[in-house]
């Protein structure tokens, strides 16, 4: 068969699709909408690398915390930057305080000019929050006048909360403190080169496959809309002389036309969705519309693959259909489906995954081709097995009411059409169950239990050095919702002025506070204790002999030389046993009560205040953060939690949640289009039944049963395949197999809920179709 003949027949089919009158146009429109929704999501997927790269570039361009040993001397080109990050009602706020040291100091990206002392420039999202009624407590924390906004080039996403504030008293106290830096430029040129854990790479691969497979299934189903009416039209072509192969190519041409129009629709949906993406936030994630630029090569692949798939799916679907001049044999009872070849797909997927069982994270990366191929075959196996399952079950269902009988008879005649509607939701649910099992299984490896004792404190506030102890304790104790404070201040003590050989910690607090860090025999103001048995501390016994000359805050650089304070261990020093403080640390070295603190030593202390809260007070943590900001803009409040999770693991899970939300929206929209197409196909049948006196309630129930039975069977099959895939993936990661049945039921419940919602939305058009005038024919 020549390429010219193929092109001519495909072109003839496309012409029939666009010039066949209202009926043909409706079918093309339905196909285009279904394909377009899938194409839009595929284009969105191809744009993700671009969005992530742009986000990373902006974050690196504004980087100002170097955490390096590079010392920048004060000059006309340097800038002092302090980290003033905060949190407001679970939303992170990126904050920086600035003091330029010369006329040529570097400007932060997105900022036109430095804010004056007492002013700040803010992101548009923060500006909106501060002006809203819900931003009252945050306005109290940021006592600066808004003097401008940060441009997009200085923000990671359109909904980021960020500010740059100008303050007067900002000093670089050390070479690089991690809180205050002296820099001569913003930005870092190198992206993080840290190698990702093999299990996390596996998670990323599975997430992409699981999210994209339902899209492919829906696109394949969309190009088959209106198949029964199309086949009857093809019989007319056989009557005027076309052979069987030519009619199949013409049918493929009709599907090709719908797919091409679907590409146009998909591009339009994508452009609309890209603009909408800049206005919404999903799971704390948002993007600038300009960042969503599909990679040209991947977009071209989508543009070629979708029409090609439309042709291939149509030819495959017609392989067992005999189109004769007087009709289509498919209207007769079809032959029973064979099971053996359908089992080959999931078995082949298991065979591809089997060699990686037990590999874990210690034997290198998983073979990405075997992973992708194996998971795809298992999920595609659902689409192959489901028609057989539906046929096998409905052929054994007979007795029941009128609505049940109508539904069962319809399913017996066209079980393949019913299964196609369910395929996408079944694939999505199976993938979700497997991913949920994998996430739950490996979560413990990326979740670390914190040492914090939540029964002794629920927050802590770290205060920079030089802040008076009494003022800190008074301010935090007076905060609304704070029931108890424990203030422990610290510095270092060494056996030499500059870079001492031995060094220990010096902790300062009143007797009640010191008892939170050590077991004291007795205590009064003016006492000093030596803790000799603290974990990780072996230097105290070398330094606590009475009469030993030591130095508080010893120097580690020529720029700080001379600031150390000499101190001699007194004869009255006593020993104490160590005890974990509320943060879980053991403090060795020396314990000072305020009355024993040498003169001028208070200016060397950095304080941590542990806070017990009354959780019944609304916004109690916001009051704590506001009090900390009044003490010093660089004070760092920290909310304690029982566990801490890996940032990469959390970001992958967040990406899955965002992607799953998009896929669910696609599933619902595509199912609705598919349901409307099915109702349109049965318009005359429904009208005939109504004309003969069948109650609308009976017909509505029959449509509901026609949807419910395949959905139930599809979700059951999806659960079996999902549990199997999840078990294999857990064994691949060398993780014990466990099933969270609550999650499995929730995944299947979400899938069923989407179908119920679609069914309810399709009831109004169903009622309109159940009218006798539907028998009218032009």
Buried (B, 14 or more C-beta within 10 A) or exposed (E): EEEEEBEBBBBBBBBBBBEBEEBBEBBBBBBBBBBBBBBBBBBBBBBBEBBEEBBEEBBBBBBBBBEEEEEBEEEEBBBBBBBBEBBBEEBEBBBBBBBBBEEEBBBBBBBEEBBEBEBBBBBBBBBEBBEEEEBEBBBBBBEBEBBBBBBBEBBBBBBBBBBBBBBEEBEBEBBBBEBBBBBBEBBBEEEEEEEBBBBBBBBBBBBBBBBBBBBBBBBBBBBBBBBBBBBBBBBEBBEEEBEBEBBBBBBBBBBBBBBBBBBEBBBEBBBEBBEEBBEEBEEEBBBBBEBBBBBEEBBEBBBEBBBEBBBBBBBEBBEEBEBEEEBBEBEEEBEEBEEEEBBEBBEBBBBBBEEBBEBBBEEEBBBEEBBBBBBBBBBBBBBBBBBBBBBBBBEEBEEEEEBBBBBBBBBBBBBBBBBBBBBBBBBBBBBBBBBBBBBBBBBEBBBEEEEBBEEBBBBBBBBBBBBBBEEBBEBBBEBBBBEEBBBBBBBBBBBBBBEBEBBBBBBBBBBEBBBBBBEBEEBEEEBBBBBBEBEEBEBBEEBBEEEEEBBBBBBBEEEBEEBBBEBEBEEEBEBBEBBBBBBEBBBBBBBBBBEBBEEEBBEBBBBBBBBBBEEEBEBBBBBBBBBBBBBBBBBBBBEBEEEEEBEBBEEBBBBBEBBBEBBBBBBBBBBBBBBBBBBBBBBEBBBBBBBEEBEBEBBBBBBBBBBBBBBBBBBBBBBBBBBBBBBBBBBBBBBEEEBBEEBBEBBBEBBBEBBBEBBEBBEEBBEEBBBEEBEEEE
